[in-house]
């Protein structure tokens, strides 16, 4: 694990891309360089 820290603003924006804009989690994860697991955890 790389141990990267992301700002709350970054996490919120990433989750919005899934919930509000309808992007697939895998697409967002690849584009932002994070794991899909991270996105699902941030969404919780």
C-alpha positions as CSV (number, residue, x, y, z in Angstrom):
1,X,0.0,0.0,0.0
2,X,1.4,3.4,-0.9
3,X,-0.1,5.2,2.0
4,X,-1.2,8.2,0.0
5,X,-3.4,10.7,1.7
6,X,-6.2,12.5,-0.1
7,X,-7.9,15.7,0.9
8,X,-11.5,15.5,1.9
9,X,-12.3,17.7,-1.0
10,X,-10.7,15.3,-3.4
11,X,-12.6,12.4,-2.0
12,X,-15.9,14.2,-2.1
13,X,-15.4,15.1,-5.7
14,X,-14.4,11.6,-6.6
15,X,-17.6,10.2,-5.0
16,X,-19.7,12.9,-6.8
17,X,-18.4,11.7,-10.1
18,X,-20.0,8.3,-9.3
19,X,-23.2,9.3,-7.5
20,X,-24.1,12.5,-9.4
21,X,-22.6,12.3,-12.8
22,X,-23.1,8.5,-13.3
23,X,-19.5,7.5,-14.1
24,X,-18.5,3.9,-13.4
25,X,-16.3,3.5,-10.3
26,X,-13.7,1.7,-12.3
27,X,-13.5,4.6,-14.8
28,X,-13.1,7.2,-12.0
29,X,-10.6,5.1,-10.1
30,X,-8.4,4.7,-13.2
31,X,-8.7,8.4,-14.2
32,X,-7.8,9.6,-10.7
33,X,-5.2,6.9,-9.9
34,X,-7.0,5.5,-6.9
35,X,-8.4,2.0,-6.2
36,X,-12.0,1.1,-6.6
37,X,-11.9,0.0,-3.0
38,X,-10.9,3.5,-1.9
39,X,-13.9,4.9,-3.8
40,X,-16.3,2.5,-2.2
41,X,-14.9,3.3,1.2
42,X,-15.1,7.0,0.6
43,X,-18.7,6.6,-0.5
44,X,-19.7,5.0,2.8
